Amino acid sequence: MIGVTLALLLGRLVGTLLYGVKIGLEKALPGSMRHGLAKKAVILCSQHSHYACTTVAGWLGIGQDNVIRVPSLRDNSIDVAAFESAAREQLATGHAIAAIVATLGTTDAFGIDDLAALHAVRERLAQEFKLPYRPHLHADAVIGWAWSVFRNYSFAANSLGFRGRTVRALAAAVSRIRHLPLADSLGIDFHKTGFAPYISSLFLLKDRADFGAIVRERETMPYLYHTGEYHPGMFTLETSRSGSGVMAALANLLLLGQEGFRTLIGHSVEMAEVLRELIISRPELTILNDQNYGPVTLFRAYPAGVDTFRVKQREESDPSYAGELARHNELNRRVFQRVAAEALSGRGVAIGFTDNYRTSSSGEPICALKSYVLSPFADEQQMHAVVEHVLAACRAVESEVGS
Ligand SMILES: Cc1ncc(COP(=O)(O)O)c(C=O)c1O
């Protein structure tokens, strides 16, 4: 997929980020593994990057408070200008940058950071501050990696026959995903968009020599690694490990191939686009992540009479609207609970929910209903069913409130 020198297959959660940041920490503050941190180090990532960044900072001794979360833009990608000033501030204060984490496919909204722009800023700042290291750039692409299969797809010829909206969505995502080779390390989860069972992750490192930063001393491992050439156990956290996640991932890659993955990912995006078309045709519903083009759709339902053309903007930034926002949050929460209860009893559709898609200027969270289509068996009828169930639940909740 990309020109990498070494790969590490992991069967553990949060693993890819942990390795990326650990290697970056050792590059920024050599000797940390042995002596601990000589000075303060930070992780820079976006407001919408996964909470695993905070977990990893805590576990590596960087400290959870030293995760600098930079604001995101409307398309849920990191604000590169804000990132540059945050990085500049940290370097000017003398802090080390353990890692810059670019998220390519945020968990909730499928926001894709501009990796090429982050890379350019990193290069510029390393030179300007005359750093003895290059701050490690880790791409958390555990969700978005799969879109790489479209790198050489001719959207003009569109041999797989996707609809126009789907082609546009796929091409938009690929325009950013194609920069993955710029990252120093990269996380892939086959258990997410690789259709493999939990858990099977891949950590890719661009420069093999970077693994030297975390390799264990030979004398500490007298009982192992005497024959053969590939010994990930010499630099991974664990000694024993399961091969099953790895084999499942490999089986899927071999079975599906590039065309199979294109078909599956394309279908997910196509179903999301069908759903989006249905949602925008209903005045009671509105899409929140309308600038993201993946399989996930975040949307909200509103009581009859609410002007859904203006409501998003008012909820986000009009302090006098905070009471309405809280009521709409409550409506959506109850809609979700109804739809989820129906689904659990086998009668409905499975949707998700997020407690805090964004925070309004008055500090109130903005929650959202969530449709995450990944099943190859999802069809248009089911997308219609999502809208029907949500609208029915909305009417039911409204009548409960009114009675
Ligand atoms: C963008 C992103 N990064 C990291 C993680 C953590 O990965 P894992 O679930 O493998 O621990 C997730 C999981 O949802 C994620 O969505």
The ligand as a MOL file (V3000), in Angstrom:
LIG
                    3D

  0  0  0     0  0            999 V3000
M  V30 BEGIN CTAB
M  V30 COUNTS 16 16 0 0 0
M  V30 BEGIN ATOM
M  V30 1 C -9.6490 7.3070 15.3740 0
M  V30 2 C -9.4020 6.2420 16.4240 0
M  V30 3 N -8.1920 6.1500 16.9750 0
M  V30 4 C -7.9170 5.2260 17.9140 0
M  V30 5 C -8.8800 4.3260 18.3390 0
M  V30 6 C -8.5280 3.3240 19.3750 0
M  V30 7 O -8.3540 2.1420 18.7120 0
M  V30 8 P -8.7200 0.7470 19.3820 0
M  V30 9 O -10.2160 0.6190 19.3490 0
M  V30 10 O -8.0680 -0.2230 18.4760 0
M  V30 11 O -8.1770 0.8380 20.7360 0
M  V30 12 C -10.1540 4.3790 17.7990 0
M  V30 13 C -11.2170 3.4350 18.2490 0
M  V30 14 O -12.3840 3.6210 18.0930 0
M  V30 15 C -10.4340 5.3640 16.8170 0
M  V30 16 O -11.6480 5.4610 16.2770 0
M  V30 END ATOM
M  V30 BEGIN BOND
M  V30 1 1 1 2
M  V30 2 1 2 3
M  V30 3 2 2 15
M  V30 4 2 3 4
M  V30 5 1 4 5
M  V30 6 1 5 6
M  V30 7 2 5 12
M  V30 8 1 6 7
M  V30 9 1 7 8
M  V30 10 2 8 9
M  V30 11 1 8 10
M  V30 12 1 8 11
M  V30 13 1 12 13
M  V30 14 1 12 15
M  V30 15 2 13 14
M  V30 16 1 15 16
M  V30 END BOND
M  V30 END CTAB
M  END
